[in-house]
Amino acid sequence: MTGQLNWWRGGIALGLAFLLAVWIVKPIGVSTQFVVADGIVWDALSPDLVVEDAESASGYTSSNAYLAKSGGKYAKSVANPLNYSFVFVLAMVLGAWLSRTTGGPRPSAEDKIAPPVWRRRFGASAAARYTMAFLGGFAVLYGARLAGGCTSGHMMSGIMQTSVSGYLFALGAFATGIPAAILMYGRRRHTG
């Protein structure tokens, strides 16, 4: 496995990181922080979006019903974004950048655009790859918000806490993801 990531070591490290997070602070979830980031930008453009409210549980409310729900919990996160969850997301981006710049095999120019399995099926067009990556990311994030959480929150943190919804989410993710991958790429085993 020279030059490739060792998936089982990465899985163990990820599991330990989740366990440590749950033990020290709280379960990990990421998709809500995209809502908070949107709220921060929106509040910068429209300062009356989030306001202090002594009657709400969090001390904040919003003219946006989503940010105002749960006693203004999300409105508070928009007003005070430097909390554990938001810093965790920023640290994920920083960690990915550090990992990429400090070592590991360098991808070829064409692998930076699309992996070999994509190029074999759809060609090497950067525009097509980036468009599909954006649309796929948008669909996943939209679905995560409809489901009330993302893969890390529902599946990984949920299963770790033996939550029935975590197991159901995992079942649904794999029951749809595997057939979707087979439809997109076929059954041929790819090694690259």
C-alpha positions as CSV (number, residue, x, y, z in Angstrom):
1,M,0.0,0.0,0.0
2,T,2.9,2.3,-0.6
3,G,1.7,5.8,-1.6
4,Q,-1.9,5.1,-0.6
5,L,-3.8,5.9,2.6
6,N,-4.3,3.1,4.9
7,W,-8.1,3.1,5.3
8,W,-8.3,1.0,8.4
9,R,-5.8,3.1,10.3
10,G,-7.7,6.2,9.2
11,G,-11.0,4.6,10.3
12,I,-9.6,3.8,13.8
13,A,-8.2,7.4,14.1
14,L,-11.5,8.8,13.1
15,G,-13.4,6.6,15.5
16,L,-11.0,7.7,18.3
17,A,-11.5,11.4,17.4
18,F,-15.3,11.0,17.6
19,L,-15.0,9.1,20.9
20,L,-12.8,11.8,22.3
21,A,-15.1,14.6,21.1
22,V,-18.2,12.9,22.6
23,W,-16.4,12.2,25.9
24,I,-14.8,15.7,26.3
25,V,-17.4,18.1,24.7
26,K,-20.3,16.8,22.6
27,P,-21.1,14.7,19.5
28,I,-19.7,15.9,16.3
29,G,-22.0,17.4,13.6
30,V,-21.0,19.6,10.8
31,S,-23.9,20.6,8.5
32,T,-25.5,23.0,11.0
33,Q,-22.3,25.1,10.8
34,F,-23.0,25.8,7.1
35,V,-26.3,27.3,8.2
36,V,-24.4,29.3,10.8
37,A,-21.9,30.5,8.2
38,D,-24.8,31.6,5.9
39,G,-26.4,33.4,8.8
40,I,-23.1,35.2,9.6
41,V,-22.9,36.5,6.0
42,W,-26.7,37.4,5.9
43,D,-26.4,39.1,9.3
44,A,-23.5,41.2,8.0
45,L,-25.6,42.3,5.1
46,S,-28.8,42.8,7.2
47,P,-27.9,43.5,10.8
48,D,-31.4,43.1,12.0
49,L,-31.5,39.4,11.1
50,V,-30.3,38.3,14.6
51,V,-31.2,40.4,17.7
52,E,-30.8,39.9,21.4
53,D,-34.0,38.7,23.1
54,A,-34.2,38.3,26.8
55,E,-37.3,36.1,26.5
56,S,-35.7,33.4,24.4
57,A,-33.8,30.5,25.9
58,S,-30.5,31.5,24.2
59,G,-30.9,35.2,24.6
60,Y,-31.1,35.7,20.9
61,T,-33.8,35.4,18.2
62,S,-34.1,36.0,14.5
63,S,-36.6,37.2,11.9
64,N,-35.7,33.9,10.1
65,A,-37.8,31.1,11.5
66,Y,-35.0,28.5,11.1
67,L,-32.5,30.6,13.0
68,A,-35.1,31.4,15.7
69,K,-36.1,27.7,16.3
70,S,-35.0,25.9,19.5
71,G,-35.1,29.0,21.6
72,G,-32.9,30.9,19.2
73,K,-30.0,28.4,19.4
74,Y,-28.9,29.0,15.8
75,A,-29.4,32.7,16.1
76,K,-27.0,32.7,19.1
77,S,-24.5,30.8,17.1
78,V,-24.7,33.4,14.3
79,A,-24.2,36.2,16.8
80,N,-21.4,34.4,18.6
81,P,-19.8,32.0,16.0
82,L,-16.6,31.2,17.9
83,N,-18.0,28.2,19.6
84,Y,-16.8,24.6,19.6
85,S,-18.8,23.4,16.5
86,F,-17.8,26.4,14.3
87,V,-14.1,26.2,15.3
88,F,-14.2,22.5,14.7
89,V,-15.3,23.1,11.1
90,L,-12.6,25.7,10.6
91,A,-10.1,23.2,12.1
92,M,-11.2,20.5,9.6
93,V,-10.4,22.9,6.7
94,L,-7.0,23.8,8.3
95,G,-6.3,20.1,9.0
96,A,-7.0,19.2,5.4
97,W,-4.7,21.9,4.2
98,L,-1.9,20.9,6.6
99,S,-2.2,17.3,5.6
100,R,-2.0,18.2,1.9
101,T,1.0,20.6,2.3
102,T,3.1,18.6,4.7
103,G,3.3,15.2,3.0
104,G,1.8,12.4,1.2
105,P,1.9,11.5,-2.5
106,R,1.3,14.4,-4.9
107,P,-1.5,13.7,-7.4
108,S,-0.9,14.2,-11.1
109,A,-2.3,17.2,-12.9
110,E,-5.3,15.2,-14.2
111,D,-5.9,13.5,-10.9
112,K,-6.3,17.0,-9.3
113,I,-9.2,17.6,-11.7
114,A,-10.8,14.1,-11.4
115,P,-9.9,10.7,-10.2
116,P,-9.2,7.9,-12.8
117,V,-12.6,6.2,-12.2
118,W,-14.4,9.5,-13.1
119,R,-12.2,10.1,-16.2
120,R,-12.8,6.6,-17.5
121,R,-16.6,7.1,-17.2
122,F,-17.1,10.8,-17.9
123,G,-13.9,12.1,-19.5
124,A,-11.4,14.6,-18.3
125,S,-13.4,17.8,-18.5
126,A,-12.7,20.0,-15.5
127,A,-15.9,22.0,-16.0
128,A,-18.0,18.8,-16.0
129,R,-16.2,17.5,-12.9
130,Y,-16.5,20.7,-10.9
131,T,-20.1,21.2,-11.9
132,M,-21.0,17.7,-10.8
133,A,-19.0,18.1,-7.5
134,F,-20.8,21.3,-6.8
135,L,-24.3,19.9,-7.6
136,G,-23.6,16.8,-5.6
137,G,-22.3,18.7,-2.6
138,F,-25.4,21.0,-2.8
139,A,-27.7,18.0,-2.9
140,V,-26.0,16.3,0.0
141,L,-26.0,19.5,2.2
142,Y,-29.7,20.2,1.3
143,G,-30.6,16.6,2.2
144,A,-28.6,16.9,5.4
145,R,-30.6,19.9,6.5
146,L,-33.9,18.2,5.6
147,A,-32.8,15.2,7.7
148,G,-31.9,17.5,10.6
149,G,-28.2,16.6,10.4
150,C,-25.3,15.2,8.4
151,T,-23.4,12.0,8.1
152,S,-21.1,12.9,10.9
153,G,-24.0,13.9,13.2
154,H,-26.5,11.2,12.4
155,M,-24.5,8.2,11.3
156,M,-21.1,8.5,13.0
157,S,-22.0,10.3,16.3
158,G,-25.5,8.6,16.3
159,I,-24.3,5.1,16.0
160,M,-21.6,5.8,18.6
161,Q,-24.4,6.7,21.0
162,T,-26.5,3.7,19.9
163,S,-29.2,5.9,18.5
164,V,-31.8,4.1,16.4
165,S,-32.0,7.1,14.0
166,G,-28.2,6.8,13.5
167,Y,-28.6,3.2,12.4
168,L,-31.5,4.0,10.2
169,F,-29.6,6.9,8.6
170,A,-26.6,4.6,7.9
171,L,-28.9,2.0,6.4
172,G,-30.5,4.6,4.1
173,A,-27.2,6.1,3.1
174,F,-25.7,2.8,2.0
175,A,-29.0,1.5,0.5
176,T,-29.0,4.6,-1.8
177,G,-25.3,5.3,-2.1
178,I,-24.2,1.8,-3.4
179,P,-26.9,1.6,-6.1
180,A,-26.1,5.2,-7.1
181,A,-22.4,4.4,-7.5
182,I,-23.2,1.3,-9.5
183,L,-25.4,3.3,-11.8
184,M,-22.8,6.0,-12.3
185,Y,-19.7,3.8,-12.6
186,G,-20.9,0.3,-13.3
187,R,-19.9,-2.9,-11.6
188,R,-16.3,-3.1,-13.0
189,R,-13.7,-3.2,-10.2
190,H,-11.5,-0.1,-10.4
191,T,-8.0,-0.1,-8.9
192,G,-7.0,3.5,-9.6
